[in-house]
């Protein structure tokens, strides 16, 4: 059984850990507000971009459609982009996204598809490299930039576009965590290529008007689709960042409360042991006095 000194040291160690988790909780809470504002501000822009593309795509079909919109017509080569966090201590935030991506990857491999992976974030790199080392073609670390922004999303979008143009991918799917609240982050899969119109991004209602585009819809889409690729990735990175800080704040709050419970339990155990030791010493003194 541990001595009183060892128990005091353990209580002191847990208290020091509690101070660290409390500080990390406060830092995550401070960063969460800005990250949440960025994620919520990016949503309308991404949705409106999708609506504009849907409106233009309505007048384009067949051989005239840009390849980023129409795809290659095949479904053999898949490029999976998995976006997580660079850091840990955030509960199951990164693990949940990787689990969803892993299910899709295993399903594609079982169906005989050619799968390649781009890992965004150290956590996805570490886990996916162990599972699919030969399929991991590139990794991006978000910590290379001071803050998440266009410089973070642009290289990812350029690599995806290059892989598609070079015939290395027929379908590109992005996995990320959609932020809903501090305690709710939903792993989400979004198909980037061929570009798809989400259910809540319907074509713009022109009220019966007919527009003539200059240049043509095809030329506009050729310019707009690569930008949309960057926009969708940037919006996903903002969602990831907000989800990470929310998950970290919740995880550190749980850790702080667990440390408090452990301190209370250890303190109670320490007091009982100390009381038992004092009682034993009193009994020995009384017994010695009676013997005299």
TABEL-V761000 format. One record per pair of residues at least 12 apart in sequence whose ideal C-beta (glycine too) atoms are under 10 Angstrom apart, sorted by the first residue. I is the first residue (numbers start at 0). GAP is how many residues later the second one is. D is the distance in Angstrom with one decimal. If there is no record, write none. Layout:
# TABEL-V761000
I:GAP:D
I:GAP:D
This chain:
# TABEL-V761000
0:268:10.0
0:272:7.8
1:264:9.7
1:267:8.9
1:268:9.3
1:271:8.4
2:270:8.7
2:274:9.7
3:266:6.8
3:269:6.3
3:270:6.0
3:273:7.0
5:264:9.9
6:259:6.4
6:260:8.9
6:262:6.9
6:263:4.6
6:264:9.8
6:266:6.9
6:267:8.8
7:258:9.3
7:259:9.9
7:262:6.9
7:266:9.8
9:252:9.1
9:253:9.6
9:256:6.1
9:259:9.8
9:260:8.8
10:251:8.9
10:252:6.1
10:253:9.9
10:254:9.9
10:255:4.9
10:256:6.3
10:258:9.4
10:259:6.6
11:251:9.7
12:253:9.9
13:244:9.6
13:245:5.5
13:246:8.9
13:247:9.9
13:248:5.4
13:249:5.3
13:251:9.8
13:252:6.8
13:253:9.8
14:244:7.7
14:245:9.4
14:247:9.8
14:248:6.2
14:251:9.8
15:243:9.5
16:238:8.0
16:239:9.1
16:241:9.9
16:242:5.7
16:245:9.1
16:246:9.7
17:237:8.1
17:238:5.8
17:239:9.2
17:240:9.0
17:241:3.8
17:242:6.5
17:244:8.7
17:245:6.9
18:237:9.0
18:240:9.0
19:232:8.9
19:235:9.0
19:236:9.2
19:239:9.3
20:68:8.7
20:230:8.7
20:231:4.8
20:232:8.2
20:233:8.8
20:234:4.2
20:235:4.6
20:236:9.2
20:237:8.7
20:238:6.3
20:239:10.0
21:230:7.4
21:231:8.7
21:233:8.8
21:234:4.9
21:235:9.9
21:237:8.6
21:238:9.6
22:229:8.6
22:233:9.5
23:65:6.8
23:66:10.0
23:224:7.1
23:225:8.5
23:227:8.8
23:228:4.6
23:229:9.7
23:231:8.4
23:232:8.9
24:223:8.0
24:224:5.6
24:225:8.7
24:226:8.5
24:227:3.7
24:228:5.3
24:229:9.3
24:230:8.1
24:231:6.1
25:223:8.6
25:226:8.5
25:227:10.0
25:230:10.0
26:218:8.9
26:221:8.7
26:222:8.8
26:225:8.7
27:61:9.1
27:62:8.3
27:154:9.7
27:216:8.5
27:217:4.9
27:218:7.9
27:219:8.6
27:220:4.3
27:221:4.0
27:222:8.7
27:223:8.6
27:224:6.3
27:225:9.1
28:153:8.9
28:216:7.9
28:217:9.2
28:219:9.3
28:220:5.1
28:223:9.0
28:224:8.9
29:215:8.9
29:219:9.4
30:210:8.5
30:211:9.3
30:213:9.2
30:214:5.0
30:215:9.9
30:217:8.8
30:218:8.8
31:147:9.5
31:150:7.2
31:209:9.3
31:210:6.7
31:211:9.6
31:212:9.1
31:213:4.1
31:214:5.7
31:215:9.8
31:216:8.4
31:217:5.9
32:209:9.4
32:212:8.9
33:113:9.2
33:207:9.2
33:208:9.0
33:211:8.8
34:112:9.7
34:113:8.1
34:144:8.2
34:203:7.2
34:204:9.2
34:205:9.2
34:206:4.6
34:207:4.1
34:208:8.5
34:209:7.8
34:210:5.2
34:211:8.2
35:143:6.9
35:145:9.4
35:146:8.9
35:202:9.2
35:203:9.8
35:205:9.1
35:206:4.7
35:207:9.5
35:209:8.0
35:210:7.7
36:201:9.4
36:205:8.6
37:109:9.1
37:110:7.7
37:111:8.8
37:196:9.6
37:197:9.5
37:199:9.3
37:200:4.7
37:201:9.2
37:203:7.1
37:204:7.1
38:109:9.9
38:139:8.9
38:140:5.3
38:196:7.6
38:197:9.5
38:198:9.2
38:199:4.3
38:200:5.0
38:201:8.6
38:202:7.1
38:203:4.2
38:204:8.2
39:139:8.5
39:198:8.7
39:199:9.5
39:202:8.3
40:194:9.6
40:197:8.1
41:189:8.1
41:190:9.7
41:192:6.6
41:193:4.3
41:194:9.0
41:195:8.9
41:196:4.8
41:197:7.8
41:200:9.9
42:135:9.8
42:136:9.8
42:192:6.7
42:195:8.7
42:196:8.4
43:191:9.9
44:186:6.7
44:189:9.1
44:190:7.4
45:152:9.4
45:155:8.5
45:182:8.4
45:185:5.5
45:186:6.0
45:187:9.8
45:188:8.1
45:189:4.2
45:190:8.8
45:192:9.4
45:193:9.8
46:151:7.8
46:153:6.8
46:154:5.2
46:155:10.0
46:188:9.0
47:153:8.1
47:156:8.8
47:183:9.7
48:152:8.4
48:175:7.8
48:176:9.9
48:178:7.7
48:179:5.2
48:181:10.0
48:182:5.2
48:183:7.9
48:186:9.2
49:145:8.3
49:146:8.7
49:147:6.0
49:148:6.1
49:150:8.8
49:151:3.7
49:152:9.2
49:153:9.7
49:178:7.3
49:181:8.8
49:182:8.1
50:146:8.0
50:147:9.5
50:149:9.4
50:150:5.0
50:151:6.7
50:152:6.5
50:153:5.4
50:154:9.8
51:149:9.3
51:151:8.8
51:152:7.0
51:168:9.0
51:169:9.7
51:172:7.1
51:176:8.6
52:15:9.7
52:16:7.6
52:142:6.4
52:143:9.8
52:144:7.1
52:148:8.4
52:150:9.0
52:167:9.4
52:168:7.0
52:171:6.3
52:172:7.0
52:174:9.9
52:175:5.9
53:141:9.2
53:142:9.4
53:143:4.2
53:144:9.0
53:147:6.2
53:148:6.7
53:149:4.3
53:150:7.8
54:142:9.6
54:147:9.1
54:148:4.4
54:149:4.6
54:150:9.2
54:151:7.7
54:156:8.7
54:162:9.1
55:13:8.9
55:147:8.8
55:148:9.7
55:155:9.7
55:157:7.6
55:160:9.7
55:161:4.8
55:162:8.8
55:164:5.9
55:165:5.4
55:168:7.2
55:169:9.5
56:12:5.9
56:13:9.2
56:138:7.9
56:140:7.3
56:146:8.1
56:160:7.9
56:164:7.0
56:168:9.5
57:139:9.5
57:145:5.6
57:146:9.6
57:148:9.8
57:159:8.7
58:151:9.8
58:152:8.8
58:154:8.1
58:157:9.1
58:158:5.0
58:159:9.2
58:162:9.8
59:156:8.6
59:157:5.0
59:158:5.8
59:160:9.4
59:161:6.5
63:152:8.6
63:153:8.3
63:154:5.3
63:157:9.6
64:129:9.2
64:152:9.3
64:153:7.4
64:156:7.7
65:128:9.7
65:129:8.8
65:151:9.5
65:152:6.5
65:153:9.2
65:154:9.5
65:155:4.8
65:156:5.2
65:157:9.5
65:158:9.0
65:159:5.7
65:160:9.5
66:97:7.4
66:98:7.7
66:126:8.5
66:127:8.3
66:155:9.2
66:158:8.8
67:92:9.8
67:93:7.5
67:96:7.1
67:97:9.0
67:104:9.5
67:124:8.8
67:125:5.8
67:126:7.1
67:127:5.9
67:153:7.9
67:154:8.2
67:156:9.4
67:157:4.1
67:158:7.0
67:160:8.3
67:161:7.2
68:124:8.7
68:125:6.1
68:126:5.0
68:127:9.3
68:128:10.0
68:149:9.5
68:152:6.1
68:153:9.4
68:155:9.7
68:156:6.1
68:159:9.6
69:123:9.9
69:124:6.1
69:125:8.9
70:93:8.8
70:98:9.8
70:99:6.5
70:100:7.1
70:101:9.5
70:120:9.7
70:122:6.5
70:123:3.3
70:124:8.6
70:125:9.9
71:92:8.1
71:95:7.6
71:97:8.6
71:98:4.8
71:99:8.7
71:121:9.0
71:122:8.3
72:97:8.1
72:121:9.3
73:93:9.7
73:96:4.5
73:97:8.5
74:33:9.7
74:36:9.5
74:38:7.5
74:95:5.8
74:96:6.2
75:32:9.9
75:35:10.0
75:36:8.4
75:37:6.2
75:38:5.9
75:93:9.7
75:94:5.9
75:95:8.9
76:36:7.4
76:37:4.7
76:38:8.1
76:39:7.4
76:86:9.1
76:87:9.4
76:90:7.8
76:91:6.4
76:92:5.1
76:93:4.6
76:94:7.5
76:95:9.7
77:26:8.5
77:27:8.4
77:30:5.4
77:31:9.5
77:33:9.9
77:35:5.4
77:36:6.9
77:37:5.1
77:38:7.3
77:39:9.3
77:91:6.8
77:92:7.0
77:93:5.1
77:94:7.7
77:95:6.9
78:35:9.6
78:36:8.0
78:37:5.1
78:38:7.7
78:39:6.7
78:58:8.2
78:80:9.4
78:81:6.8
78:84:5.8
78:85:7.6
78:89:7.1
78:90:3.8
78:91:8.5
78:92:7.2
78:93:4.6
78:94:7.5
78:95:9.5
78:113:8.8
78:114:8.0
79:21:6.0
79:22:9.6
79:24:6.7
79:25:5.9
79:28:8.0
79:35:6.4
79:36:7.2
79:37:5.0
79:38:7.3
79:39:9.4
79:48:9.0
79:52:9.2
79:55:8.6
79:56:9.9
79:89:9.5
79:91:9.2
79:92:8.0
79:93:5.6
79:94:8.2
79:95:6.8
79:109:9.1
80:20:8.8
80:35:9.8
80:36:7.8
80:37:4.6
80:38:8.2
80:39:6.5
80:43:9.3
80:57:9.6
80:59:9.3
80:75:7.0
80:76:9.9
80:78:9.2
80:79:6.8
80:91:6.8
80:92:7.0
80:93:4.6
80:94:6.8
80:95:8.4
80:109:9.3
80:111:7.5
80:152:7.8
80:155:8.8
81:12:9.4
81:15:6.6
81:16:6.4
81:18:8.9
81:19:4.5
81:20:8.8
81:22:9.6
81:23:8.8
81:35:6.6
81:36:7.3
81:37:5.6
81:38:6.6
81:39:7.9
81:41:9.4
81:42:4.4
81:43:9.0
81:45:9.0
81:46:6.4
81:54:9.6
81:57:10.0
81:91:9.4
81:92:8.2
81:93:4.8
81:94:8.1
81:107:10.0
82:14:7.2
82:18:9.4
82:35:9.0
82:36:8.5
82:37:4.0
82:38:6.1
82:40:10.0
82:41:7.0
82:57:8.7
82:59:8.7
82:70:9.9
82:73:8.4
82:91:6.7
82:92:6.7
82:93:4.4
82:94:7.9
82:150:8.0
82:153:5.9
82:154:6.4
82:156:8.9
82:157:5.4
82:158:10.0
83:12:9.3
83:13:5.3
83:14:6.4
83:17:9.1
83:35:7.9
83:36:7.0
83:37:3.9
83:38:8.0
83:39:4.3
83:40:4.2
83:41:8.6
83:42:9.5
83:43:8.4
83:44:9.3
83:58:9.3
83:91:8.7
83:92:8.1
83:93:7.7
83:156:7.1
83:159:9.9
83:160:8.4
84:12:9.0
84:35:9.5
84:36:5.2
84:37:7.7
84:38:5.6
84:39:8.6
84:57:7.6
84:58:9.7
84:92:8.8
84:155:6.8
84:156:8.1
84:158:8.6
84:159:4.5
84:160:9.4
84:162:8.7
84:163:8.6
85:34:9.3
85:35:5.3
85:36:4.6
85:37:7.1
85:38:9.6
85:39:9.2
85:54:9.8
85:55:5.9
85:56:5.1
85:57:4.7
85:58:9.1
85:158:8.9
86:34:8.9
86:35:7.6
86:36:7.9
86:55:9.4
86:56:8.0
86:157:7.7
86:161:8.1
87:34:8.8
87:35:6.8
87:38:9.8
87:156:9.9
87:160:8.8
87:163:9.4
88:158:9.4
88:159:6.1
88:162:6.3
88:163:7.0
88:166:8.3
89:33:9.0
89:95:9.5
89:153:8.7
89:154:5.5
89:155:8.1
89:156:8.7
89:157:4.3
89:158:4.0
89:159:8.7
89:160:8.5
89:161:5.5
89:162:8.7
90:92:9.8
90:94:9.3
90:153:9.9
90:155:9.8
90:156:5.0
90:157:7.5
90:158:9.9
90:159:6.5
90:160:4.1
90:161:9.3
90:163:8.0
90:164:9.7
91:93:9.3
91:95:10.0
91:155:7.7
91:159:8.8
92:30:8.4
92:84:6.4
92:92:6.3
92:94:9.5
92:147:8.7
92:150:6.2
92:151:5.6
92:152:9.5
92:153:8.5
92:154:3.9
92:155:7.4
92:157:9.5
92:158:8.2
93:27:7.0
93:28:9.0
93:29:3.8
93:30:6.8
93:32:9.3
93:33:7.8
93:83:8.3
93:146:9.3
93:149:9.8
93:150:8.1
93:153:8.9
94:28:8.0
94:32:7.8
94:92:9.6
95:81:6.9
95:89:7.4
95:90:8.6
95:91:5.0
95:147:9.6
95:151:9.1
96:24:8.9
96:26:8.6
96:27:7.3
96:30:10.0
96:78:5.6
96:79:6.5
96:80:5.2
96:81:10.0
96:88:8.6
96:89:9.7
96:90:4.8
96:91:8.5
96:92:9.7
96:143:8.1
96:146:8.9
97:21:9.3
97:23:9.7
97:25:7.3
97:26:5.9
97:28:9.6
97:29:5.2
97:30:6.8
97:33:8.8
97:77:8.1
97:89:8.7
98:28:9.5
98:76:9.8
98:88:7.3
99:75:5.9
99:76:9.6
99:77:9.1
99:86:9.5
99:87:4.0
99:88:8.0
99:89:6.6
100:16:8.1
100:18:9.5
100:23:7.8
100:26:9.5
100:27:7.7
100:31:9.8
100:72:8.6
100:73:9.6
100:74:4.2
100:75:9.6
100:86:8.1
100:88:7.8
101:25:8.4
101:26:8.0
101:29:6.8
101:30:8.5
101:73:9.5
102:72:10.0
102:84:9.8
102:86:9.7
103:69:7.0
103:71:7.4
103:85:6.6
104:12:7.1
104:23:8.5
104:26:8.3
104:27:6.6
104:30:7.8
104:68:9.8
104:70:9.5
105:25:9.3
105:26:9.5
107:63:9.3
107:65:9.4
108:23:8.7
108:26:8.6
112:57:9.2
112:58:8.9
113:21:9.0
113:54:9.0
113:55:8.9
113:56:8.8
114:17:7.7
114:20:5.6
114:54:9.8
115:16:9.2
115:18:9.8
115:19:5.7
115:20:8.0
115:21:5.0
115:22:9.0
115:47:7.6
115:52:6.8
115:53:6.8
115:56:9.7
116:12:9.1
116:14:9.4
116:15:5.8
116:16:9.7
116:17:9.8
116:18:5.1
116:19:4.9
116:20:6.6
116:21:8.6
116:22:9.3
116:58:10.0
117:18:7.9
117:19:6.3
117:20:5.1
117:21:7.5
117:22:7.3
117:38:7.1
117:41:6.8
117:42:7.4
117:45:8.4
117:51:9.9
117:54:9.0
117:56:9.2
118:13:9.5
118:17:6.1
118:18:9.1
118:19:7.5
118:20:4.5
118:21:7.3
118:22:9.3
119:18:9.3
119:19:7.6
119:20:4.8
119:21:8.3
119:22:7.0
119:32:8.6
119:33:9.5
119:36:6.3
119:54:8.9
119:55:9.4
119:56:8.4
119:113:8.6
119:116:8.9
119:117:7.6
119:120:8.3
120:18:8.3
120:19:7.5
120:20:7.1
120:21:5.9
120:22:9.0
120:55:9.8
120:116:9.4
120:119:7.8
120:123:9.2
121:17:8.0
121:18:9.7
121:19:5.9
121:20:8.4
121:21:7.6
122:121:9.7
123:12:9.3
123:15:7.9
123:16:9.5
123:51:8.6
124:13:9.7
124:14:4.3
124:15:8.6
124:16:7.7
125:13:9.5
136:22:8.7
136:26:7.9
136:31:8.4
136:32:10.0
137:17:9.4
137:18:8.8
137:21:6.1
137:22:9.9
137:25:9.1
139:12:7.7
139:13:9.6
139:15:6.7
139:16:5.8
139:19:8.4
139:97:10.0
141:95:7.3
141:98:8.5
141:99:8.2
141:102:9.7
146:94:8.8
147:86:8.1
147:89:5.0
147:90:6.4
147:92:8.0
147:93:5.1
147:94:9.8
147:96:10.0
148:85:7.4
148:88:8.4
148:89:8.9
149:80:7.3
149:81:9.5
149:83:9.9
149:84:6.3
149:87:9.9
150:83:10.0
151:81:8.6
151:82:7.5
151:85:5.9
151:86:9.8
151:89:9.6
152:76:9.0
152:77:5.3
152:78:8.1
152:79:8.8
152:80:4.4
152:81:3.9
152:82:8.7
152:83:8.4
152:84:5.8
152:85:9.2
153:75:9.9
153:76:5.8
153:79:8.6
153:80:8.4
154:75:9.8
154:78:9.8
155:18:9.1
155:73:8.9
155:74:8.2
155:77:5.4
155:78:9.1
155:80:9.6
155:81:8.5
156:35:8.7
156:69:7.0
156:70:8.6
156:71:9.3
156:72:4.6
156:73:4.1
156:74:8.7
156:75:8.4
156:76:5.3
156:77:8.4
157:68:8.4
157:71:8.9
157:72:8.3
159:12:5.6
159:14:8.7
159:32:6.7
159:33:7.1
159:66:9.5
159:69:6.4
159:70:9.5
159:73:7.9
160:31:9.7
160:32:8.4
160:64:8.9
160:65:5.7
160:68:6.3
160:69:9.1
162:30:9.3
163:28:9.1
163:29:5.5
163:30:9.5
163:65:9.3
168:23:9.9
168:24:7.1
169:23:8.2
169:24:8.6
170:20:6.8
170:21:8.8
170:22:6.6
170:23:7.3
171:18:9.6
171:19:7.2
171:20:4.5
171:21:4.0
171:22:8.6
171:23:9.7
171:57:8.6
172:16:5.6
172:17:7.0
172:18:5.3
172:19:6.9
172:20:8.7
173:14:8.4
173:15:7.2
173:16:4.8
173:17:7.8
173:18:5.4
173:19:9.8
173:55:9.7
173:58:7.2
173:59:6.8
173:62:5.9
174:12:6.8
174:13:7.2
174:14:5.4
174:15:8.0
174:61:8.9
175:12:5.9
175:13:8.5
175:14:7.4
175:56:9.8
175:57:8.8
175:59:9.1
175:60:4.1
175:61:7.5
175:62:9.7
175:63:6.0
175:64:5.2
175:67:8.4
176:59:8.6
176:62:6.5
176:63:5.4
176:64:9.6
176:65:8.9
176:66:4.2
176:67:7.7
176:69:9.6
176:70:8.2
177:12:9.2
177:57:9.8
177:58:8.3
177:61:5.2
177:62:8.8
177:64:9.4
177:65:7.3
178:59:8.3
178:60:4.9
178:61:7.9
178:62:8.4
178:63:4.0
178:64:4.3
178:65:9.0
178:66:9.1
178:67:6.5
178:68:9.4
179:59:9.5
179:62:9.6
179:63:8.4
179:66:8.9
180:61:9.9
180:62:9.7
180:65:7.1
180:69:9.8
181:60:9.4
181:61:9.4
181:63:8.8
181:64:4.2
181:65:8.1
181:66:10.0
181:67:6.3
181:68:5.9
181:71:9.3
182:63:7.3
182:64:8.4
182:66:9.4
182:67:5.6
183:59:8.9
183:62:8.2
183:63:9.6
183:66:9.8
184:54:8.4
184:55:8.6
184:57:8.3
184:58:3.7
184:59:8.2
184:61:6.5
184:62:5.9
184:65:9.7
185:53:9.4
185:57:8.5
186:56:9.6
187:48:8.0
187:51:8.0
189:42:6.7
189:43:9.4
189:45:9.4
189:46:7.0
190:41:9.9
191:33:10.0
191:36:8.8
191:37:6.0
191:40:6.1
191:41:7.6
191:44:9.5
192:32:8.9
192:36:7.6
193:31:9.9
194:26:9.0
194:29:9.8
194:30:6.1
194:33:6.7
194:34:8.0
194:37:8.8
